[in-house]
Amino acid sequence: MVGFGKKLRESQIQEWKGYYINYKLMKKKVKRYIEQMEVGAQNRHNVLRDFSLLLDNQIEKIVLFLLEQQGVLAHRLSDIGQDHHTLFQQPNSFSISELQEAYRDVGRDLLRLLNFVEINAVGLRKILKKIDKRFGYKFTDYYVKTRANHPYSQLRQVFRHVGIGAVVGVLSHGLADLQDLQQCQGSYISIYDQPSYSHQDPVLDFIKVAVDRLSNSTNFLQFLGKHAFIIQEELPSPSEDHSVDERYHFMSLLLNLANTFLYMVNTYIIVPTADNYTLSLGAAASVCGVVIGSMAVAQVFSSVYFSAWSNRSYLRPLIFSSIVLLIGNTLYALAFDMNSLVVLLVGRLFCGLGSARAVNRRYISDCVPLKLRMQASAAFVSASALGMACGPALACLLQTNFRIYRFTMNQDTLPGWVMALAWLLYLLWLWMCFKEPTLETEGTLVPYQAEAVGPAVHVAVENGHTQPLLMNSEVKEQDEDGEEENDDAEETRKPVTSIAVAYKLLTPSVKVQLYVYFMLKYAMEIVLAESSLVTEYYFIWSTSNVAIFLACLGLTVLPVNIVIGNYISNLFEERQVLLTSEIMVCIGLLLSFHVMTPYSVTQYVGSALITFVSAEVLEGVNLSLLSKMMSSRLSRGTYNGGLLSTEAGTLARVIADGTITISGYMNENKLLNTTLFPALLICISSIIATFYTYNSLY
């Protein structure tokens, strides 16, 4: 594997060589600034000013060349357009196939130009990360605040491909027009009447992918996939992608998704009845917080060992997970007849120890081909959302009471028995149908990536395939002058070996985003876990009513992501959506408080819906930003970015459930406000922290 500097040189189009970002020059500048500051010959203010001017010159060079090339393409399209018009006047003068090929030639050159922009965009991000690392993480904040937020920002043009859309529009119209003329014998159908026409030519599909990647344009699948935190920075090389194709097995992927679905069902199936169960065992109803949270406590530890185990196998950890969950649910069900709260808690702890979500993520990242990975990521999140909704819905159907031998079957124990049976059937299915992928040898191991550190950079070649231009890992290399270079000192070849080492690699912006993730999971857990207690006290809701309410909340996940993914995320920057979502979570929490006036169902349901939906939106953009800002060293190994976010979210759930239990020992009428107050404080502090690092979220 080679460093970015060398990859940049190798991937450059030679005739455009002088117009690329001079990454080597800026690296040397950074090194020189460090040496000068160490001896007191330079101060921070001068460094900011000088390096800003250097970047301005580099960006101006890129933008002016981009505009020049757009003009060249526009002129070529104008000439082709004249021939196109003549074709209608004199049908025999020109061949339709010749004009189509002329349009495609322009499309291929446009792909080269998009590739040029994307390489420079990655180079800019990398150099900003580098100087932030060396000078206290303040340069990006300063530069983006003064440059990118300016109305005449040239930096924004690099990242937003200004003017490309018009060229794509002419290409789409011309090719669709010729295709209609060729296939329909002149019955003209505009692309505006038949939008699908614009994607019938392969070159246009490649252009659309490249434009979307550059502009952060997204759709439902992409936005939903971000929640899985397994989107990768760059595509693997052809040889690596071929090895992934060989490891792919559809039934094994389906089994991983089934594991994800069942685990989420297992998590939320007990929420509507946990308070009644604890009361039947002689404990306070608020102890349901401990019962629900004990699963999350165990998951804090299980996430680590499952992440490490998946380095060696996928089948064995899934089998272990299923067995542990089978035991845990059986104990949970038996606790009623044994009249033991301890057995109940042990059962839920076992369920948490069986959390194999790290394995599920890892399998998608390592064993699903690139062309299917986004769909698989979206399926992973959809399975989780469906499980969240189906858990309470299933609990609603288990409102019965009978005995089988000495075992009681009622609304409290049936969730345990049903899930135990489900895991037994899953275990048999897993044993018969799962195909263990062939593990890579150490020398050819494809690193696991739990996140995206930046945009993918690929160049389209004439046969319609793509080839990678950049690699994640960066190593020391010799540049063309014989000077040894190391693109990022913190990005060594070896993955981190502990949570503590991983934490040291986090910049303030990344820490803030992890805190935001903690906040949203805390708020969601408060809303979900205390729902049965709050609704029973204020509205005297039955278990069925609580279950239906929770199921409806879970069912909002996919529709909300459709709206955000297809529309909102294409209109606003991710950091804008992030801040707005945080504010909406805060508003939802404020509306949830019971102050003086009678507490109504409308107030509770409306505020819970605002909080939950806003947190769902927040999760997508938060993980997307996290993936771009994290060090690439955290993209692989056991202690990766995915594990850090999982631990942050799980810790939030543990603390939220603990808060519910502690608050339950106060007066019941104070439970709601007591649990909401810390959530509100955490939310407000996260908004302040986001404002502080806002200009670094670029």
C-alpha positions in Angstrom: 0.0 0.0 0.0 1.2 3.5 -0.9 0.7 6.9 0.6 -1.6 9.6 -0.7 1.2 11.7 -2.2 2.4 8.9 -4.4 -1.1 7.8 -5.3 -1.9 11.4 -6.3 1.1 11.6 -8.6 0.2 8.2 -10.2 -3.4 9.0 -10.8 -2.9 12.4 -12.3 -3.7 13.0 -16.0 -0.3 14.0 -17.3 -1.5 17.0 -19.5 -3.3 18.4 -16.4 -0.4 17.8 -14.0 0.3 21.4 -13.3 -3.3 22.1 -12.2 -3.6 19.6 -9.4 -3.2 20.5 -5.8 0.5 20.6 -4.9 0.2 18.3 -1.9 3.9 17.8 -1.6 4.6 21.5 -1.4 2.0 22.0 1.3 3.4 19.0 3.3 6.8 20.6 3.2 5.3 23.9 4.3 3.6 22.3 7.3 7.0 20.6 8.3 8.8 24.0 7.9 6.2 25.7 10.0 6.7 23.2 12.8 10.4 23.6 12.7 10.1 27.4 12.8 7.6 27.4 15.6 9.8 25.1 17.7 12.7 27.7 17.6 10.4 30.7 18.0 10.9 32.0 14.4 7.2 31.8 13.6 3.9 32.3 15.5 0.5 30.8 15.1 -1.1 33.9 13.6 1.5 34.1 10.8 1.1 30.4 10.1 -2.7 30.8 9.7 -2.2 33.7 7.4 0.5 32.2 5.2 -1.0 28.8 4.9 -4.4 30.3 4.1 -2.8 32.3 1.2 -1.1 29.2 -0.1 -4.4 27.3 0.0 -6.2 30.2 -1.7 -3.7 30.1 -4.6 -4.0 26.3 -4.9 -7.8 26.4 -4.9 -7.9 29.3 -7.4 -5.7 27.4 -9.7 -8.0 24.4 -9.5 -11.2 26.4 -10.0 -10.0 28.5 -12.9 -8.8 25.3 -14.7 -12.2 23.7 -13.9 -14.1 26.6 -15.4 -11.8 26.5 -18.5 -12.4 22.9 -19.1 -16.1 23.3 -18.6 -15.9 25.9 -21.4 -14.1 23.5 -23.7 -16.8 20.8 -23.1 -19.5 23.4 -23.6 -18.0 24.4 -26.9 -17.7 20.8 -28.1 -21.3 20.2 -27.1 -22.3 23.3 -29.1 -20.6 21.9 -32.2 -22.2 18.5 -31.7 -25.6 20.2 -31.2 -25.3 21.9 -34.7 -24.7 18.5 -36.3 -27.6 17.1 -34.2 -29.9 19.8 -35.6 -28.7 19.1 -39.1 -29.6 15.4 -38.6 -33.2 16.3 -38.4 -33.1 18.5 -41.5 -31.0 16.1 -43.6 -31.4 12.6 -42.1 -28.8 11.0 -44.3 -26.1 13.6 -43.7 -25.0 12.2 -40.3 -25.1 8.8 -38.7 -27.0 8.6 -35.4 -24.3 6.3 -34.0 -21.6 8.8 -34.8 -23.4 11.5 -33.0 -24.0 9.2 -30.0 -20.3 8.4 -29.9 -19.4 12.1 -30.0 -21.7 12.7 -27.0 -20.1 9.8 -25.2 -16.6 11.1 -25.9 -17.7 14.4 -24.2 -19.1 12.3 -21.3 -15.9 10.4 -20.8 -13.9 13.7 -20.8 -16.4 15.0 -18.2 -15.7 12.0 -16.1 -12.0 12.8 -16.2 -12.8 16.3 -15.1 -15.0 15.1 -12.2 -12.2 12.8 -11.3 -9.8 15.8 -11.3 -12.1 17.7 -9.0 -12.6 14.8 -6.6 -8.9 14.1 -6.2 -8.3 17.7 -5.4 -11.2 17.7 -2.9 -9.7 14.7 -1.1 -6.3 16.4 -1.1 -7.7 19.5 0.4 -9.4 17.5 3.2 -6.3 15.6 3.9 -4.1 18.7 4.1 -6.6 20.4 6.4 -6.6 17.4 8.7 -2.8 17.4 8.7 -2.4 21.0 9.7 -5.2 20.7 12.3 -3.3 17.8 13.8 -0.1 19.7 13.9 -1.5 23.1 15.1 -4.2 22.3 17.6 -7.2 21.6 15.3 -8.0 25.3 14.7 -7.0 25.8 11.1 -10.0 24.2 9.5 -12.4 26.1 11.7 -10.7 29.4 10.7 -10.3 28.6 7.0 -13.9 27.3 6.5 -15.3 30.2 8.5 -13.6 32.8 6.4 -13.6 31.0 3.0 -16.2 28.4 2.6 -19.0 30.5 4.2 -18.2 33.5 2.0 -20.7 34.2 -0.8 -17.9 34.1 -3.4 -16.3 31.0 -2.0 -14.0 29.2 -4.4 -13.6 26.4 -1.9 -17.3 25.7 -2.2 -16.9 25.4 -6.0 -14.4 22.6 -5.5 -16.7 20.6 -3.3 -19.9 21.5 -5.1 -18.9 21.1 -8.8 -20.5 24.4 -9.9 -21.5 24.3 -13.6 -21.3 20.6 -14.1 -25.1 20.1 -14.0 -25.6 22.1 -17.2 -23.1 19.9 -19.2 -24.8 16.8 -17.8 -28.2 18.1 -18.9 -27.1 18.7 -22.5 -25.5 15.2 -22.7 -28.7 13.6 -21.2 -31.0 15.4 -23.6 -28.8 14.8 -26.7 -28.4 11.1 -26.0 -32.0 10.5 -25.1 -33.1 12.4 -28.2 -30.9 10.3 -30.5 -32.0 7.1 -28.8 -35.6 8.0 -29.4 -34.9 8.8 -33.0 -33.2 5.5 -33.4 -35.8 3.3 -31.6 -39.0 5.1 -32.2 -38.6 6.3 -35.8 -38.7 9.9 -35.0 -41.6 10.1 -32.6 -40.0 12.6 -30.3 -40.2 12.1 -26.5 -38.5 14.6 -24.3 -36.4 13.6 -21.3 -38.6 15.9 -19.3 -41.6 13.7 -20.2 -39.6 10.5 -19.7 -37.0 11.2 -17.0 -35.8 7.5 -17.1 -34.4 8.2 -20.6 -31.6 10.2 -19.1 -30.1 7.1 -17.4 -30.3 4.6 -20.3 -26.7 5.3 -21.5 -24.0 3.8 -19.3 -21.8 6.9 -19.5 -24.6 9.0 -17.9 -24.9 6.5 -15.1 -21.2 6.8 -14.3 -21.5 10.6 -14.5 -24.5 10.6 -12.1 -22.6 8.5 -9.6 -19.5 10.8 -9.8 -21.6 14.0 -9.5 -23.6 12.6 -6.5 -20.5 11.6 -4.7 -18.9 15.0 -5.2 -21.9 17.0 -4.3 -22.9 14.9 -1.2 -26.2 14.3 -3.1 -27.9 11.3 -1.6 -31.0 9.1 -1.7 -33.0 6.9 0.7 -30.6 3.9 0.5 -27.5 6.0 1.0 -28.9 8.0 3.9 -30.3 4.9 5.5 -27.0 3.1 5.0 -25.2 5.8 6.9 -26.9 4.6 10.1 -25.0 1.3 9.7 -21.7 3.2 9.9 -20.1 0.8 7.3 -19.8 3.1 4.3 -16.3 3.0 3.0 -14.0 5.8 1.8 -12.7 4.2 -1.3 -13.6 1.1 -3.3 -11.2 -1.8 -3.1 -8.8 -2.5 -5.9 -10.1 -4.9 -8.6 -8.2 -7.9 -7.1 -9.6 -7.1 -3.6 -13.1 -6.7 -5.0 -12.8 -10.0 -6.7 -11.8 -11.7 -3.4 -14.9 -10.1 -1.8 -17.1 -11.5 -4.6 -15.7 -15.0 -3.8 -16.6 -14.6 -0.1 -20.1 -13.4 -0.7 -22.9 -15.8 0.0 -26.5 -14.5 -0.1 -27.9 -16.9 2.5 -25.2 -16.0 4.9 -26.0 -12.3 4.5 -29.6 -13.1 5.0 -28.7 -14.9 8.3 -26.8 -11.8 9.4 -29.7 -9.6 8.8 -32.0 -12.0 10.5 -29.7 -11.9 13.5 -29.9 -8.1 13.5 -33.7 -8.2 13.3 -34.2 -10.8 16.0 -31.9 -9.0 18.4 -33.8 -5.7 18.1 -37.1 -7.6 18.6 -35.5 -9.2 21.7 -34.4 -5.8 23.0 -37.8 -4.1 22.7 -40.3 -6.9 23.2 -40.1 -6.6 27.0 -40.4 -2.8 27.2 -44.3 -2.7 27.4 -44.4 -5.4 30.2 -41.1 -4.9 32.1 -42.8 -2.7 34.8 -45.5 -5.3 35.4 -43.0 -8.1 35.5 -40.9 -6.4 38.2 -44.0 -5.6 40.3 -45.0 -9.3 40.1 -41.6 -10.2 41.6 -42.0 -7.8 44.5 -39.9 -4.9 43.2 -40.8 -1.3 42.3 -42.2 -0.7 38.8 -39.3 1.7 38.1 -36.8 -1.2 38.4 -37.9 -1.9 34.9 -35.1 0.6 34.0 -32.5 -1.8 35.4 -34.2 -4.8 33.7 -34.1 -3.0 30.3 -30.7 -1.4 30.9 -29.0 -4.6 32.0 -29.0 -5.8 28.4 -27.1 -2.6 27.4 -24.6 -3.0 30.3 -23.6 -6.5 29.0 -23.5 -5.1 25.4 -20.7 -2.7 26.4 -18.5 -5.7 26.9 -19.9 -8.0 24.2 -19.3 -5.4 21.5 -15.5 -5.6 22.2 -15.1 -9.4 22.2 -17.4 -9.9 19.2 -15.5 -7.3 17.3 -12.2 -9.1 18.0 -13.7 -12.5 17.4 -14.9 -11.5 13.9 -11.2 -11.1 12.9 -11.1 -14.9 12.8 -14.6 -16.2 12.2 -18.2 -15.2 11.5 -20.0 -18.5 12.1 -18.6 -19.3 15.5 -19.5 -15.9 17.1 -23.0 -16.1 15.6 -23.5 -19.6 17.0 -22.3 -18.4 20.4 -24.5 -15.4 20.2 -27.6 -17.6 19.5 -26.9 -20.0 22.3 -26.3 -17.2 24.9 -29.5 -15.5 23.8 -31.4 -18.8 24.0 -30.2 -19.2 27.5 -30.9 -15.6 28.5 -34.5 -15.6 27.2 -35.2 -18.9 28.9 -33.9 -17.5 32.3 -36.0 -14.4 31.7 -39.1 -16.5 31.3 -38.4 -18.8 34.2 -37.9 -15.9 36.6 -41.6 -15.6 37.1 -42.1 -19.2 38.4 -38.9 -19.0 40.4 -40.1 -15.6 41.8 -36.6 -14.3 41.4 -35.6 -10.8 40.3 -32.0 -12.0 40.2 -32.8 -14.6 37.6 -34.7 -12.0 35.6 -31.6 -9.7 35.6 -29.2 -12.5 34.8 -31.4 -13.5 31.9 -31.3 -10.0 30.4 -27.5 -9.8 31.0 -27.1 -13.0 29.0 -29.2 -11.4 26.2 -26.8 -8.4 26.2 -23.8 -10.7 26.1 -25.2 -12.2 22.9 -25.2 -9.0 21.0 -23.5 -9.8 17.7 -24.1 -6.5 15.9 -20.4 -6.0 15.5 -20.2 -9.3 13.6 -23.2 -8.3 11.4 -21.6 -5.0 10.5 -18.2 -6.7 9.9 -19.7 -9.3 7.6 -21.3 -6.6 5.4 -18.1 -4.7 5.2 -15.8 -7.6 4.5 -17.9 -10.1 2.5 -20.5 -8.2 0.5 -19.4 -7.0 -2.9 -19.2 -3.2 -3.4 -22.1 -3.1 -5.8 -24.4 -4.6 -3.1 -22.8 -3.0 0.0 -25.0 0.1 0.1 -28.2 -2.0 -0.3 -26.9 -4.4 2.4 -26.1 -1.5 4.7 -29.6 -0.1 4.2 -31.1 -3.6 4.8 -29.1 -3.8 8.1 -30.6 -0.6 9.3 -34.1 -1.5 8.0 -33.9 -4.9 9.9 -33.0 -3.0 13.0 -35.9 -0.5 12.5 -38.3 -3.3 11.7 -37.2 -5.2 14.8 -37.7 -2.1 17.0 -41.3 -1.9 15.7 -42.1 -5.6 15.8 -40.9 -6.1 19.3 -43.6 -4.1 21.0 -46.2 -5.2 18.4 -45.4 -8.8 19.2 -45.8 -8.1 22.9 -49.2 -6.7 22.2 -50.3 -10.1 20.8 -49.1 -12.0 23.8 -51.8 -10.9 26.1 -52.9 -14.3 27.5 -52.5 -16.4 30.6 -52.2 -20.2 30.8 -49.9 -22.9 32.1 -47.9 -25.7 30.5 -47.0 -28.2 33.1 -45.4 -26.0 35.8 -44.5 -23.1 33.5 -46.6 -20.0 33.5 -47.4 -18.4 30.1 -48.6 -14.8 30.5 -47.8 -11.4 29.1 -44.7 -11.2 31.3 -43.1 -14.6 30.5 -44.2 -15.2 26.9 -41.7 -12.6 25.4 -39.0 -14.8 26.9 -40.4 -18.1 25.7 -41.2 -16.7 22.2 -37.7 -15.3 21.8 -36.1 -18.5 23.1 -37.9 -20.5 20.5 -37.0 -17.9 17.8 -33.3 -18.2 18.7 -33.5 -22.0 18.7 -35.0 -22.0 15.2 -32.4 -19.4 14.1 -29.6 -21.5 15.5 -30.7 -24.5 13.5 -31.0 -22.4 10.3 -27.6 -20.9 11.0 -26.0 -24.3 11.5 -27.4 -25.7 8.2 -27.1 -22.7 5.9 -24.3 -20.3 6.9 -21.2 -20.5 4.8 -18.0 -19.5 6.6 -16.1 -17.1 4.2 -12.5 -17.8 3.4 -10.4 -15.6 5.6 -7.6 -13.5 3.9 -4.1 -14.3 4.8 -2.2 -11.7 6.7 -0.3 -10.5 3.7 -3.4 -9.9 1.7 -5.9 -8.9 4.4 -8.5 -6.4 3.3 -8.8 -4.0 6.2 -12.2 -3.7 7.8 -13.6 -0.2 7.5 -16.4 0.8 9.8 -16.7 4.3 8.4 -16.1 6.7 5.6 -13.3 9.1 6.0 -13.9 11.0 2.8 -15.2 10.8 -0.7 -14.5 7.8 -2.8 -12.2 8.6 -5.8 -12.4 6.5 -8.9 -11.7 7.1 -12.5 -14.0 5.6 -15.2 -12.2 3.6 -17.9 -13.5 2.9 -21.3 -14.8 -0.6 -20.6 -17.2 0.7 -18.0 -15.3 -0.4 -14.9 -13.7 1.7 -12.2 -10.2 1.7 -10.8 -9.2 3.0 -7.3 -7.1 6.1 -7.1 -6.5 6.3 -3.4 -6.0 3.9 -0.6 -6.9 4.2 3.1 -3.6 3.1 4.7 -0.6 5.3 4.2 3.0 4.3 4.6 6.4 5.8 4.3 7.6 6.1 0.8 10.3 7.8 -1.3 9.1 10.8 -3.3 10.5 11.7 -6.7 13.3 13.7 -5.1 14.4 10.8 -2.9 12.9 12.3 0.2 11.2 10.0 2.6 7.6 11.0 3.2 4.9 9.9 5.5 1.5 11.3 4.6 0.0 11.1 8.1 2.1 10.3 11.2 -0.9 9.2 13.1 -2.1 6.9 10.3 0.3 4.0 10.8 -0.1 0.5 9.3 -1.1 -1.1 12.6 -4.7 -0.7 13.9 -5.1 0.6 17.4 -4.8 -1.9 20.3 -7.1 -0.4 22.9 -10.0 2.0 23.5 -7.5 4.4 25.3 -5.3 4.6 22.2 -8.3 5.0 20.0 -9.5 7.9 22.2 -6.2 9.7 21.7 -6.7 9.8 18.0 -10.0 11.7 18.3 -10.0 15.4 17.4 -12.3 17.8 19.3 -14.8 17.7 16.4 -15.0 13.9 16.5 -15.4 14.0 20.3 -18.2 16.4 19.9 -19.9 14.2 17.4 -19.5 11.1 19.6 -21.1 13.2 22.4 -24.0 14.1 20.0 -24.4 10.4 19.4 -24.5 9.8 23.1 -27.1 12.5 23.5 -29.5 11.2 20.8 -29.3 7.6 22.2 -29.9 8.9 25.7 -33.0 10.9 24.6 -34.4 8.0 22.6 -33.9 5.5 25.5 -35.6 7.9 27.9 -38.6 8.1 25.6 -38.9 4.4 25.0 -37.9 2.9 28.3 -40.1 5.0 30.6 -43.1 4.9 28.3 -45.0 2.2 30.2 -44.5 3.9 33.5 -45.5 7.4 32.3 -48.5 6.3 30.3 -49.8 4.1 33.1 -49.5 6.9 35.7 -51.0 9.8 33.6 -53.3 8.0 31.1 -53.9 4.5 32.7 -52.8 2.9 29.4 -52.9 -0.9 29.1 -50.0 -2.9 28.0 -51.5 -3.2 24.5 -51.8 0.6 24.2 -48.1 1.0 25.2 -47.1 -1.6 22.8 -49.0 0.0 19.9 -47.5 3.4 20.7 -44.0 2.0 20.7 -44.6 0.1 17.5 -45.8 3.2 15.8 -42.7 5.1 16.9 -40.6 2.3 15.4 -42.5 2.4 12.1 -41.7 6.1 11.6 -38.0 5.3 11.0 -38.2 4.2 7.3 -40.7 6.9 6.1 -38.6 9.7 7.9 -35.4 8.4 6.3 -37.1 8.4 2.8 -38.0 12.1 3.2 -34.6 13.1 4.6 -32.6 10.9 2.2 -34.4 11.9 -1.0 -35.1 15.6 -0.3 -33.8 17.3 2.9 -30.2 16.1 2.6 -30.0 17.3 -1.0 -31.1 20.8 -0.1 -28.9 21.4 3.0 -25.4 20.7 4.2 -25.1 17.9 6.7 -23.9 20.2 9.4 -27.1 22.3 8.9 -29.3 19.3 9.2 -27.3 18.1 12.3 -27.7 21.4 14.2 -31.4 21.7 13.2 -32.1 18.1 14.4 -30.4 18.8 17.7 -32.6 21.8 18.2 -35.7 19.8 17.4 -34.7 17.1 19.9 -34.3 19.9 22.5 -37.8 21.2 21.6 -39.3 17.7 21.8 -37.8 17.3 25.3 -39.0 20.7 26.4 -42.5 19.9 25.3 -42.5 16.7 27.2 -42.2 18.3 30.7 -45.3 18.3 32.9 -45.7 21.9 34.2 -48.8 23.0 36.1 -51.5 22.2 33.4 -53.0 18.7 33.2 -50.8 16.4 31.2 -52.6 15.3 28.0 -52.1 12.4 25.6 -51.6 14.9 22.8 -48.8 16.6 24.6 -47.0 13.3 25.4 -47.5 11.6 22.1 -46.6 14.8 20.1 -43.4 15.5 22.1 -42.3 11.9 22.1 -42.8 11.8 18.3 -40.8 15.0 17.8 -38.0 13.8 20.0 -37.8 10.3 18.5 -38.0 11.4 14.8 -35.5 14.2 15.3 -33.1 11.8 17.0 -33.5 9.4 14.0 -32.7 12.1 11.5 -29.8 13.3 13.7 -28.3 9.8 13.8 -27.9 9.6 10.0 -26.1 12.9 9.6 -24.1 12.5 12.8 -22.6 9.1 11.8 -22.0 10.5 8.3 -19.9 13.4 9.7 -18.2 11.1 12.1 -17.1 8.8 9.3 -15.5 11.7 7.4 -13.6 13.2 10.3 -12.2 10.1 12.1 -8.6 9.1 11.5 -8.2 6.4 8.9 -6.4 4.4 11.6 -9.8 3.9 13.2 -11.2 2.3 10.1 -10.0 -1.2 10.8 -9.2 -3.6 13.5 -11.1 -4.4 16.7 -11.1 -0.9 18.2 -12.6 0.8 15.1 -14.8 3.8 14.7 -17.9 1.6 14.6 -17.0 0.2 18.0 -16.5 3.6 19.5 -19.9 4.8 18.3 -21.5 1.6 19.6 -19.9 2.0 23.0 -21.0 5.7 23.2 -24.6 4.7 22.3 -24.7 1.7 24.6 -23.3 3.8 27.5 -26.0 6.4 26.9 -28.7 3.7 27.2 -27.2 2.3 30.4 -27.2 5.7 32.0 -30.7 6.6 30.8 -32.1 3.3 32.2 -30.2 3.9 35.4 -31.7 7.4 35.7 -35.2 6.0 35.3 -34.7 3.5 38.1 -33.2 6.0 40.5 -35.9 8.6 39.7 -38.6 5.9 40.4 -37.7 6.0 44.1 -39.0 9.6 44.3 -42.7 10.4 44.0 -44.3 8.9 40.9 -45.5 12.4 39.8 -41.9 13.6 39.6 -40.6 10.7 37.5 -41.2 12.3 34.1 -39.6 15.7 34.9 -36.7 14.1 36.8 -35.7 11.9 33.9 -36.2 14.6 31.3 -34.1 17.2 33.0 -30.7 15.5 32.5 -31.6 14.7 28.9 -32.4 18.4 28.3 -29.1 19.5 29.9 -27.1 17.0 27.8 -29.0 18.1 24.7 -28.3 21.8 25.3 -24.6 21.2 26.0 -24.4 19.2 22.7 -25.9 22.1 20.8 -23.3 24.5 22.3 -20.5 22.1 21.5 -21.8 21.8 17.9 -21.8 25.6 17.6 -18.2 25.6 18.8 -17.0 23.1 16.2 -19.5 24.0 13.5 -16.9 25.2 11.0 -14.8 22.0 11.4 -17.8 19.9 10.1 -16.8 20.3 6.5 
